[in-house]
Amino acid sequence: MRWNLRLAAANRGIWKASELQRQLAEHGLVISAGKMSGLWSGSPASIKLEDLDIICAVLGCGVEEVLIPEPDKVNRPVNDAEPKASTGTSGAVVTPRRRDGRSLPPE
């Protein structure tokens, strides 16, 4: 995913991180200057969904404008078209037993 906060804000006439920070605070999301700097200029490693909701509400946009998918960057296996089911080495069926001697419920 590509973080696109700065462009989404610019499309709404918000040119400074401090201006967005003030608007977010008005909606109940108080962000430190350091964290705001990271959100504004970088790509956050994680973000709370609650915070993302407030950011989208302040900007009047959808999540798809702030987070842009980049499916081309996903590593996909080249050799196997279909994933294969994992099988045990012995192939023996394991039947669980209770330690207290009681029988298991019927299947």
MOPAC internal coordinates of N, CA, C and O (Angstrom, degrees):
PM7 1SCF
backbone

  N    0.0000 0     0.00 0     0.00 0    0    0    0
  C    1.4536 1     0.00 0     0.00 0    1    0    0
  C    1.5280 1   109.21 1     0.00 0    2    1    0
  O    1.2310 1   121.25 1   -35.84 1    3    2    1
  N    1.2937 1   115.22 1   144.16 1    3    2    1
  C    1.4702 1   119.85 1   176.65 1    5    3    2
  C    1.5251 1   108.51 1  -108.46 1    6    5    3
  O    1.2310 1   120.67 1   -49.66 1    7    6    5
  N    1.3167 1   116.32 1   130.34 1    7    6    5
  C    1.4634 1   123.92 1   179.79 1    9    7    6
  C    1.5163 1   107.56 1   -81.51 1   10    9    7
  O    1.2310 1   120.31 1   -55.34 1   11   10    9
  N    1.3226 1   117.01 1   124.66 1   11   10    9
  C    1.4505 1   121.93 1  -171.71 1   13   11   10
  C    1.5323 1   112.32 1  -126.67 1   14   13   11
  O    1.2310 1   120.07 1  -147.77 1   15   14   13
  N    1.3337 1   117.47 1    32.23 1   15   14   13
  C    1.4609 1   121.70 1  -174.64 1   17   15   14
  C    1.5260 1   112.10 1   -62.22 1   18   17   15
  O    1.2310 1   120.33 1   135.27 1   19   18   17
  N    1.3028 1   116.97 1   -44.73 1   19   18   17
  C    1.4645 1   120.52 1  -174.40 1   21   19   18
  C    1.5312 1   111.34 1   -61.65 1   22   21   19
  O    1.2310 1   120.22 1   135.80 1   23   22   21
  N    1.3361 1   117.19 1   -44.20 1   23   22   21
  C    1.4600 1   120.59 1   179.99 1   25   23   22
  C    1.5259 1   111.21 1   -69.69 1   26   25   23
  O    1.2310 1   120.52 1   140.14 1   27   26   25
  N    1.3352 1   116.61 1   -39.86 1   27   26   25
  C    1.4666 1   120.03 1   177.90 1   29   27   26
  C    1.5274 1   110.25 1   -61.15 1   30   29   27
  O    1.2310 1   120.16 1   140.30 1   31   30   29
  N    1.3255 1   117.30 1   -39.70 1   31   30   29
  C    1.4656 1   121.29 1   178.23 1   33   31   30
  C    1.5276 1   110.59 1   -68.74 1   34   33   31
  O    1.2310 1   120.52 1   137.14 1   35   34   33
  N    1.3234 1   116.62 1   -42.86 1   35   34   33
  C    1.4653 1   120.44 1  -179.59 1   37   35   34
  C    1.5240 1   111.40 1   -61.79 1   38   37   35
  O    1.2310 1   120.33 1   144.78 1   39   38   37
  N    1.3260 1   116.98 1   -35.22 1   39   38   37
  C    1.4616 1   120.70 1   178.06 1   41   39   38
  C    1.5208 1   112.11 1   -63.80 1   42   41   39
  O    1.2310 1   120.35 1   163.85 1   43   42   41
  N    1.3407 1   116.94 1   -16.15 1   43   42   41
  C    1.4632 1   121.67 1   178.90 1   45   43   42
  C    1.5289 1   111.98 1  -110.77 1   46   45   43
  O    1.2310 1   120.66 1  -165.98 1   47   46   45
  N    1.3264 1   116.34 1    14.02 1   47   46   45
  C    1.4615 1   120.64 1   176.69 1   49   47   46
  C    1.5126 1   114.82 1    80.59 1   50   49   47
  O    1.2310 1   119.70 1  -164.18 1   51   50   49
  N    1.3214 1   118.18 1    15.82 1   51   50   49
  C    1.4665 1   122.01 1   176.88 1   53   51   50
  C    1.5227 1   106.98 1   -99.71 1   54   53   51
  O    1.2310 1   120.64 1   -69.45 1   55   54   53
  N    1.3317 1   116.38 1   110.55 1   55   54   53
  C    1.4593 1   121.00 1  -172.90 1   57   55   54
  C    1.5160 1   113.61 1  -106.04 1   58   57   55
  O    1.2310 1   120.24 1   166.23 1   59   58   57
  N    1.3338 1   117.14 1   -13.77 1   59   58   57
  C    1.4673 1   119.88 1  -177.59 1   61   59   58
  C    1.5174 1   110.43 1  -121.84 1   62   61   59
  O    1.2310 1   121.42 1   -37.22 1   63   62   61
  N    1.3289 1   114.88 1   142.78 1   63   62   61
  C    1.4576 1   120.64 1   178.11 1   65   63   62
  C    1.5240 1   110.64 1   -61.43 1   66   65   63
  O    1.2310 1   120.57 1   143.19 1   67   66   65
  N    1.3309 1   116.52 1   -36.81 1   67   66   65
  C    1.4607 1   120.12 1  -178.63 1   69   67   66
  C    1.5273 1   111.73 1   -64.96 1   70   69   67
  O    1.2310 1   120.39 1   146.59 1   71   70   69
  N    1.3231 1   116.85 1   -33.41 1   71   70   69
  C    1.4604 1   120.76 1   178.46 1   73   71   70
  C    1.5342 1   110.33 1   -68.26 1   74   73   71
  O    1.2310 1   120.49 1   136.56 1   75   74   73
  N    1.3310 1   116.66 1   -43.44 1   75   74   73
  C    1.4641 1   120.20 1   177.02 1   77   75   74
  C    1.5219 1   110.44 1   -66.46 1   78   77   75
  O    1.2310 1   120.50 1   141.02 1   79   78   77
  N    1.3159 1   116.65 1   -38.98 1   79   78   77
  C    1.4669 1   121.64 1   179.20 1   81   79   78
  C    1.5308 1   109.91 1   -59.77 1   82   81   79
  O    1.2310 1   120.00 1   137.73 1   83   82   81
  N    1.3204 1   117.61 1   -42.27 1   83   82   81
  C    1.4597 1   122.10 1   178.48 1   85   83   82
  C    1.5271 1   111.01 1   -64.53 1   86   85   83
  O    1.2310 1   120.14 1   136.55 1   87   86   85
  N    1.3344 1   117.34 1   -43.45 1   87   86   85
  C    1.4585 1   120.93 1  -179.94 1   89   87   86
  C    1.5345 1   111.43 1   -66.43 1   90   89   87
  O    1.2310 1   120.53 1   142.48 1   91   90   89
  N    1.3237 1   116.58 1   -37.52 1   91   90   89
  C    1.4640 1   120.31 1   177.34 1   93   91   90
  C    1.5282 1   110.40 1   -64.69 1   94   93   91
  O    1.2310 1   120.63 1   139.24 1   95   94   93
  N    1.3414 1   116.39 1   -40.76 1   95   94   93
  C    1.4600 1   121.05 1   178.71 1   97   95   94
  C    1.5336 1   110.97 1   -62.76 1   98   97   95
  O    1.2310 1   120.09 1   143.39 1   99   98   97
  N    1.3276 1   117.43 1   -36.61 1   99   98   97
  C    1.4591 1   121.62 1   177.37 1  101   99   98
  C    1.5359 1   111.49 1   -62.90 1  102  101   99
  O    1.2310 1   120.81 1   154.82 1  103  102  101
  N    1.3252 1   116.05 1   -25.18 1  103  102  101
  C    1.4667 1   121.39 1   179.72 1  105  103  102
  C    1.5297 1   111.78 1   -99.56 1  106  105  103
  O    1.2310 1   120.32 1  -170.05 1  107  106  105
  N    1.3343 1   116.99 1     9.95 1  107  106  105
  C    1.4547 1   120.85 1   174.05 1  109  107  106
  C    1.5166 1   116.05 1    96.20 1  110  109  107
  O    1.2310 1   119.76 1  -176.30 1  111  110  109
  N    1.3081 1   118.07 1     3.70 1  111  110  109
  C    1.4627 1   120.96 1   178.92 1  113  111  110
  C    1.5314 1   108.77 1  -107.34 1  114  113  111
  O    1.2310 1   120.92 1   -82.66 1  115  114  113
  N    1.3199 1   115.85 1    97.34 1  115  114  113
  C    1.4623 1   121.34 1   179.99 1  117  115  114
  C    1.5276 1   107.94 1   -91.58 1  118  117  115
  O    1.2310 1   121.20 1   -60.60 1  119  118  117
  N    1.3324 1   115.31 1   119.40 1  119  118  117
  C    1.4621 1   121.94 1  -176.85 1  121  119  118
  C    1.5205 1   108.44 1  -119.97 1  122  121  119
  O    1.2310 1   120.83 1   -43.76 1  123  122  121
  N    1.3328 1   116.02 1   136.24 1  123  122  121
  C    1.4657 1   119.86 1   177.50 1  125  123  122
  C    1.5264 1   109.56 1   -67.78 1  126  125  123
  O    1.2310 1   120.94 1   -19.43 1  127  126  125
  N    1.3286 1   115.80 1   160.57 1  127  126  125
  C    1.4636 1   120.65 1   179.99 1  129  127  126
  C    1.5255 1   111.36 1   -60.99 1  130  129  127
  O    1.2310 1   120.62 1   141.28 1  131  130  129
  N    1.3256 1   116.43 1   -38.72 1  131  130  129
  C    1.4615 1   120.09 1   179.80 1  133  131  130
  C    1.5135 1   112.48 1   -65.46 1  134  133  131
  O    1.2310 1   120.71 1   135.08 1  135  134  133
  N    1.3240 1   116.24 1   -44.92 1  135  134  133
  C    1.4627 1   119.82 1   179.38 1  137  135  134
  C    1.5245 1   110.35 1   -67.15 1  138  137  135
  O    1.2310 1   120.57 1   141.41 1  139  138  137
  N    1.3299 1   116.52 1   -38.59 1  139  138  137
  C    1.4592 1   120.21 1   179.20 1  141  139  138
  C    1.5164 1   110.50 1   -63.71 1  142  141  139
  O    1.2310 1   120.71 1   140.67 1  143  142  141
  N    1.3151 1   116.25 1   -39.33 1  143  142  141
  C    1.4589 1   120.55 1   177.62 1  145  143  142
  C    1.5249 1   110.85 1   -60.92 1  146  145  143
  O    1.2310 1   120.69 1   138.16 1  147  146  145
  N    1.3307 1   116.29 1   -41.84 1  147  146  145
  C    1.4571 1   120.40 1   178.11 1  149  147  146
  C    1.5168 1   112.51 1   -65.53 1  150  149  147
  O    1.2310 1   120.49 1   138.73 1  151  150  149
  N    1.3322 1   116.67 1   -41.27 1  151  150  149
  C    1.4643 1   120.24 1   178.34 1  153  151  150
  C    1.5229 1   111.61 1   -66.54 1  154  153  151
  O    1.2310 1   121.05 1   143.48 1  155  154  153
  N    1.3227 1   115.59 1   -36.52 1  155  154  153
  C    1.4583 1   120.88 1  -175.53 1  157  155  154
  C    1.5241 1   112.20 1   -75.82 1  158  157  155
  O    1.2310 1   120.38 1   136.75 1  159  158  157
  N    1.3184 1   116.88 1   -43.25 1  159  158  157
  C    1.4646 1   119.52 1  -172.03 1  161  159  158
  C    1.5182 1   114.63 1  -105.50 1  162  161  159
  O    1.2310 1   120.17 1   165.81 1  163  162  161
  N    1.3146 1   117.27 1   -14.19 1  163  162  161
  C    1.4562 1   118.43 1  -175.89 1  165  163  162
  C    1.5068 1   112.42 1  -121.78 1  166  165  163
  O    1.2310 1   122.00 1    22.47 1  167  166  165
  N    1.2924 1   113.78 1  -157.53 1  167  166  165
  C    1.4504 1   121.53 1   177.61 1  169  167  166
  C    1.5199 1   107.12 1  -126.36 1  170  169  167
  O    1.2310 1   119.60 1   -68.38 1  171  170  169
  N    1.3231 1   118.36 1   111.62 1  171  170  169
  C    1.4586 1   119.83 1  -175.01 1  173  171  170
  C    1.5366 1   111.51 1   -66.82 1  174  173  171
  O    1.2310 1   120.90 1   -35.95 1  175  174  173
  N    1.3265 1   115.89 1   144.05 1  175  174  173
  C    1.4598 1   120.62 1   176.76 1  177  175  174
  C    1.5153 1   110.05 1   -69.83 1  178  177  175
  O    1.2310 1   120.64 1   147.20 1  179  178  177
  N    1.3267 1   116.39 1   -32.80 1  179  178  177
  C    1.4577 1   121.23 1   177.41 1  181  179  178
  C    1.5198 1   109.08 1  -152.91 1  182  181  179
  O    1.2310 1   121.59 1   -22.28 1  183  182  181
  N    1.3278 1   114.57 1   157.72 1  183  182  181
  C    1.4587 1   120.49 1   176.41 1  185  183  182
  C    1.5217 1   107.19 1  -150.25 1  186  185  183
  O    1.2310 1   120.99 1   -40.70 1  187  186  185
  N    1.3159 1   115.72 1   139.30 1  187  186  185
  C    1.4651 1   120.06 1   179.19 1  189  187  186
  C    1.5271 1   108.89 1   -70.30 1  190  189  187
  O    1.2310 1   121.10 1   -37.14 1  191  190  189
  N    1.3107 1   115.50 1   142.86 1  191  190  189
  C    1.4612 1   119.85 1   179.09 1  193  191  190
  C    1.5259 1   111.41 1   -63.19 1  194  193  191
  O    1.2310 1   120.61 1   144.59 1  195  194  193
  N    1.3330 1   116.44 1   -35.41 1  195  194  193
  C    1.4694 1   120.30 1   175.90 1  197  195  194
  C    1.5238 1   110.80 1   -59.24 1  198  197  195
  O    1.2310 1   120.89 1   135.25 1  199  198  197
  N    1.3372 1   115.91 1   -44.75 1  199  198  197
  C    1.4619 1   120.61 1   179.74 1  201  199  198
  C    1.5242 1   110.72 1   -64.60 1  202  201  199
  O    1.2310 1   120.57 1   140.13 1  203  202  201
  N    1.3232 1   116.51 1   -39.87 1  203  202  201
  C    1.4606 1   120.98 1   178.82 1  205  203  202
  C    1.5248 1   110.81 1   -63.65 1  206  205  203
  O    1.2310 1   120.45 1   141.66 1  207  206  205
  N    1.3286 1   116.75 1   -38.34 1  207  206  205
  C    1.4673 1   120.70 1   176.14 1  209  207  206
  C    1.5258 1   111.21 1   -59.93 1  210  209  207
  O    1.2310 1   120.64 1   135.75 1  211  210  209
  N    1.3302 1   116.38 1   -44.25 1  211  210  209
  C    1.4691 1   120.43 1  -178.79 1  213  211  210
  C    1.5229 1   110.23 1   -67.97 1  214  213  211
  O    1.2310 1   120.18 1   138.50 1  215  214  213
  N    1.3230 1   117.26 1   -41.50 1  215  214  213
  C    1.4662 1   120.64 1   178.53 1  217  215  214
  C    1.5284 1   109.81 1   -59.10 1  218  217  215
  O    1.2310 1   120.44 1   134.51 1  219  218  217
  N    1.3291 1   116.77 1   -45.49 1  219  218  217
  C    1.4595 1   120.54 1  -179.75 1  221  219  218
  C    1.5276 1   111.78 1   -66.58 1  222  221  219
  O    1.2310 1   120.52 1   143.65 1  223  222  221
  N    1.3309 1   116.61 1   -36.35 1  223  222  221
  C    1.4693 1   120.02 1   178.12 1  225  223  222
  C    1.5212 1   110.81 1   -65.92 1  226  225  223
  O    1.2310 1   120.32 1   136.78 1  227  226  225
  N    1.3334 1   116.99 1   -43.22 1  227  226  225
  C    1.4673 1   120.95 1   179.98 1  229  227  226
  C    1.5234 1   110.42 1   -65.01 1  230  229  227
  O    1.2310 1   120.59 1   138.52 1  231  230  229
  N    1.3304 1   116.48 1   -41.48 1  231  230  229
  C    1.4656 1   119.92 1  -178.20 1  233  231  230
  C    1.5290 1   112.24 1   -81.77 1  234  233  231
  O    1.2310 1   120.40 1   164.45 1  235  234  233
  N    1.3279 1   116.83 1   -15.55 1  235  234  233
  C    1.4626 1   119.69 1  -178.21 1  237  235  234
  C    1.5189 1   111.66 1    67.16 1  238  237  235
  O    1.2310 1   121.13 1  -138.07 1  239  238  237
  N    1.3236 1   115.44 1    41.93 1  239  238  237
  C    1.4598 1   119.73 1  -178.31 1  241  239  238
  C    1.5233 1   109.69 1  -135.27 1  242  241  239
  O    1.2310 1   120.87 1    -6.74 1  243  242  241
  N    1.3046 1   115.95 1   173.26 1  243  242  241
  C    1.4504 1   121.46 1   175.41 1  245  243  242
  C    1.5150 1   110.50 1   -94.70 1  246  245  243
  O    1.2310 1   121.05 1   -12.81 1  247  246  245
  N    1.3054 1   115.59 1   167.19 1  247  246  245
  C    1.4670 1   121.36 1   179.88 1  249  247  246
  C    1.5275 1   110.76 1   -60.33 1  250  249  247
  O    1.2310 1   120.59 1   147.37 1  251  250  249
  N    1.3435 1   116.47 1   -32.63 1  251  250  249
  C    1.4593 1   120.49 1  -177.51 1  253  251  250
  C    1.5273 1   113.54 1   -64.45 1  254  253  251
  O    1.2310 1   120.29 1   164.03 1  255  254  253
  N    1.3373 1   117.06 1   -15.97 1  255  254  253
  C    1.4633 1   119.71 1   177.42 1  257  255  254
  C    1.5339 1   111.48 1   -89.45 1  258  257  255
  O    1.2310 1   120.60 1   153.39 1  259  258  257
  N    1.3247 1   116.46 1   -26.61 1  259  258  257
  C    1.4667 1   121.02 1  -179.77 1  261  259  258
  C    1.5314 1   111.02 1   -89.63 1  262  261  259
  O    1.2310 1   120.67 1   142.16 1  263  262  261
  N    1.3207 1   116.33 1   -37.84 1  263  262  261
  C    1.4670 1   122.29 1   177.81 1  265  263  262
  C    1.5209 1   108.61 1  -115.08 1  266  265  263
  O    1.2310 1   120.77 1   -65.45 1  267  266  265
  N    1.3192 1   116.14 1   114.55 1  267  266  265
  C    1.4553 1   120.68 1  -177.74 1  269  267  266
  C    1.5288 1   108.97 1  -106.79 1  270  269  267
  O    1.2310 1   120.19 1   -58.63 1  271  270  269
  N    1.3481 1   117.24 1   121.37 1  271  270  269
  C    1.4656 1   119.07 1  -179.07 1  273  271  270
  C    1.5240 1   111.83 1   -67.42 1  274  273  271
  O    1.2310 1   121.30 1   -34.82 1  275  274  273
  N    1.3189 1   115.12 1   145.18 1  275  274  273
  C    1.4645 1   121.89 1   176.81 1  277  275  274
  C    1.5327 1   108.56 1  -129.56 1  278  277  275
  O    1.2310 1   120.01 1  -105.62 1  279  278  277
  N    1.3322 1   117.58 1    74.38 1  279  278  277
  C    1.4672 1   120.34 1  -175.36 1  281  279  278
  C    1.5247 1   113.58 1   -63.38 1  282  281  279
  O    1.2310 1   119.60 1   158.33 1  283  282  281
  N    1.3177 1   118.36 1   -21.67 1  283  282  281
  C    1.4718 1   120.83 1   179.51 1  285  283  282
  C    1.5160 1   112.26 1   -67.21 1  286  285  283
  O    1.2310 1   119.77 1   160.03 1  287  286  285
  N    1.3241 1   118.05 1   -19.97 1  287  286  285
  C    1.4615 1   121.50 1  -178.76 1  289  287  286
  C    1.5234 1   113.36 1   -87.59 1  290  289  287
  O    1.2310 1   120.07 1   178.25 1  291  290  289
  N    1.3419 1   117.47 1    -1.75 1  291  290  289
  C    1.4540 1   121.38 1  -179.04 1  293  291  290
  C    1.5298 1   108.58 1   -82.58 1  294  293  291
  O    1.2310 1   120.76 1   -51.35 1  295  294  293
  N    1.3414 1   116.14 1   128.65 1  295  294  293
  C    1.4588 1   120.66 1   176.72 1  297  295  294
  C    1.5153 1   109.27 1   -78.14 1  298  297  295
  O    1.2310 1   120.90 1   -53.59 1  299  298  297
  N    1.3043 1   115.89 1   126.41 1  299  298  297
  C    1.4580 1   120.86 1   178.60 1  301  299  298
  C    1.5195 1   108.89 1  -119.18 1  302  301  299
  O    1.2310 1   120.15 1   -35.46 1  303  302  301
  N    1.3444 1   117.31 1   144.54 1  303  302  301
  C    1.4611 1   119.02 1   177.87 1  305  303  302
  C    1.5268 1   110.56 1   -63.48 1  306  305  303
  O    1.2310 1   120.93 1   -41.14 1  307  306  305
  N    1.3091 1   115.82 1   138.86 1  307  306  305
  C    1.4521 1   121.37 1  -176.85 1  309  307  306
  C    1.5229 1   111.47 1   -91.13 1  310  309  307
  O    1.2310 1   119.80 1   140.55 1  311  310  309
  N    1.3281 1   117.98 1   -39.45 1  311  310  309
  C    1.4599 1   121.96 1  -171.92 1  313  311  310
  C    1.5202 1   113.95 1   -76.08 1  314  313  311
  O    1.2310 1   119.32 1   134.39 1  315  314  313
  N    1.3081 1   118.90 1   -45.61 1  315  314  313
  C    1.4552 1   122.14 1  -174.01 1  317  315  314
  C    1.5185 1   110.78 1   -99.44 1  318  317  315
  O    1.2310 1   121.05 1   -58.64 1  319  318  317
  N    1.3122 1   115.60 1   121.36 1  319  318  317
  C    1.4609 1   119.96 1   176.21 1  321  319  318
  C    1.5166 1   110.60 1   -77.33 1  322  321  319
  O    1.2310 1   120.49 1   143.24 1  323  322  321
  N    1.3461 1   116.68 1   -36.76 1  323  322  321
  C    1.4588 1   121.17 1   178.53 1  325  323  322
  C    1.5154 1   109.57 1  -118.02 1  326  325  323
  O    1.2310 1   120.03 1   -43.52 1  327  326  325
  N    1.3287 1   117.55 1   136.48 1  327  326  325
  C    1.4668 1   118.50 1   175.33 1  329  327  326
  C    1.5201 1   109.90 1   -69.99 1  330  329  327
  O    1.2310 1   120.84 1   -39.30 1  331  330  329
  N    1.3133 1   116.00 1   140.70 1  331  330  329
  C    1.4595 1   120.93 1  -179.16 1  333  331  330
  C    1.5183 1   109.10 1   -97.97 1  334  333  331
  O    1.2310 1   121.52 1   -33.32 1  335  334  333
  N    1.3269 1   114.70 1   146.68 1  335  334  333
  C    1.4605 1   120.30 1   178.28 1  337  335  334
  C    1.5124 1   108.87 1   -72.31 1  338  337  335
  O    1.2310 1   120.72 1   -39.16 1  339  338  337
  N    1.2866 1   116.23 1   140.84 1  339  338  337
  C    1.4538 1   121.68 1   178.97 1  341  339  338
  C    1.5215 1   109.58 1   -77.26 1  342  341  339
  O    1.2310 1   120.52 1   -46.03 1  343  342  341
  N    1.3154 1   116.62 1   133.97 1  343  342  341
  C    1.4612 1   120.34 1   176.34 1  345  343  342
  C    1.5023 1   108.73 1  -118.98 1  346  345  343
  O    1.2310 1   121.01 1   -30.79 1  347  346  345
  N    1.3272 1   115.67 1   149.21 1  347  346  345
  C    1.4625 1   120.88 1   178.40 1  349  347  346
  C    1.5172 1   110.72 1   -70.60 1  350  349  347
  O    1.2310 1   120.42 1   -12.78 1  351  350  349
  N    1.3033 1   116.80 1   167.22 1  351  350  349
  C    1.4555 1   120.14 1  -178.32 1  353  351  350
  C    1.5099 1   112.23 1   -78.83 1  354  353  351
  O    1.2310 1   119.47 1   148.68 1  355  354  353
  N    1.3263 1   118.62 1   -31.32 1  355  354  353
  C    1.4509 1   119.96 1  -175.87 1  357  355  354
  C    1.5193 1   112.46 1   -95.09 1  358  357  355
  O    1.2310 1   119.08 1   151.26 1  359  358  357
  N    1.3020 1   119.37 1   -28.74 1  359  358  357
  C    1.4371 1   122.33 1  -178.68 1  361  359  358
  C    1.5204 1   113.42 1    78.21 1  362  361  359
  O    1.2310 1   119.37 1  -178.84 1  363  362  361
  N    1.3143 1   118.80 1     1.16 1  363  362  361
  C    1.4572 1   121.98 1  -179.24 1  365  363  362
  C    1.5210 1   110.05 1   -77.69 1  366  365  363
  O    1.2310 1   120.72 1   -36.11 1  367  366  365
  N    1.3210 1   116.22 1   143.89 1  367  366  365
  C    1.4550 1   121.60 1   179.32 1  369  367  366
  C    1.5297 1   108.64 1   -84.19 1  370  369  367
  O    1.2310 1   120.60 1   -49.41 1  371  370  369
  N    1.3001 1   116.46 1   130.59 1  371  370  369
  C    1.4595 1   121.55 1   179.46 1  373  371  370
  C    1.5193 1   108.05 1   -99.50 1  374  373  371
  O    1.2310 1   120.47 1   -56.03 1  375  374  373
  N    1.3142 1   116.70 1   123.97 1  375  374  373
  C    1.4520 1   121.68 1   177.53 1  377  375  374
  C    1.5193 1   108.77 1  -106.24 1  378  377  375
  O    1.2310 1   119.89 1   -60.41 1  379  378  377
  N    1.3353 1   117.81 1   119.59 1  379  378  377
  C    1.4599 1   119.53 1  -179.23 1  381  379  378
  C    1.5215 1   110.84 1   -70.01 1  382  381  379
  O    1.2310 1   120.61 1   -34.48 1  383  382  381
  N    1.3020 1   116.44 1   145.52 1  383  382  381
  C    1.4648 1   122.04 1   177.62 1  385  383  382
  C    1.5138 1   108.54 1  -130.13 1  386  385  383
  O    1.2310 1   121.40 1   -36.23 1  387  386  385
  N    1.3051 1   114.93 1   143.77 1  387  386  385
  C    1.4528 1   120.05 1   177.67 1  389  387  386
  C    1.5161 1   109.58 1   -77.56 1  390  389  387
  O    1.2310 1   120.92 1   -32.76 1  391  390  389
  N    1.3004 1   115.84 1   147.24 1  391  390  389
  C    1.4658 1   121.04 1  -179.76 1  393  391  390
  C    1.5235 1   112.65 1   -78.78 1  394  393  391
  O    1.2310 1   120.36 1   158.50 1  395  394  393
  N    1.3174 1   116.92 1   -21.50 1  395  394  393
  C    1.4576 1   119.57 1  -176.98 1  397  395  394
  C    1.5424 1   113.08 1   -88.59 1  398  397  395
  O    1.2310 1   119.83 1  -175.85 1  399  398  397
  N    1.3381 1   117.92 1     4.15 1  399  398  397
  C    1.4430 1   121.32 1   176.47 1  401  399  398
  C    1.5110 1   115.33 1    88.43 1  402  401  399
  O    1.2310 1   120.08 1   169.79 1  403  402  401
  N    1.3068 1   117.45 1   -10.21 1  403  402  401
  C    1.4647 1   120.38 1   179.69 1  405  403  402
  C    1.5222 1   109.96 1   -75.51 1  406  405  403
  O    1.2310 1   120.17 1   -25.60 1  407  406  405
  N    1.3070 1   117.27 1   154.40 1  407  406  405
  C    1.4635 1   120.86 1   179.71 1  409  407  406
  C    1.5286 1   109.98 1   -81.35 1  410  409  407
  O    1.2310 1   121.49 1   -20.36 1  411  410  409
  N    1.3076 1   114.75 1   159.64 1  411  410  409
  C    1.4659 1   121.02 1   177.93 1  413  411  410
  C    1.5161 1   108.92 1   -81.51 1  414  413  411
  O    1.2310 1   119.27 1   -22.72 1  415  414  413
  N    1.3108 1   119.01 1   157.28 1  415  414  413
  C    1.4642 1   121.40 1   177.74 1  417  415  414
  C    1.5323 1   109.69 1   -65.01 1  418  417  415
  O    1.2310 1   120.17 1   -25.82 1  419  418  417
  N    1.3334 1   117.28 1   154.18 1  419  418  417
  C    1.4804 1   120.42 1   179.67 1  421  419  418
  C    1.5191 1   110.94 1   -65.60 1  422  421  419
  O    1.2310 1   121.11 1   -26.78 1  423  422  421
  N    1.3052 1   115.48 1   153.22 1  423  422  421
  C    1.4766 1   120.79 1   179.79 1  425  423  422
  C    1.4836 1   111.44 1   -86.01 1  426  425  423
  O    1.2310 1   120.10 1   180.00 1  427  426  425

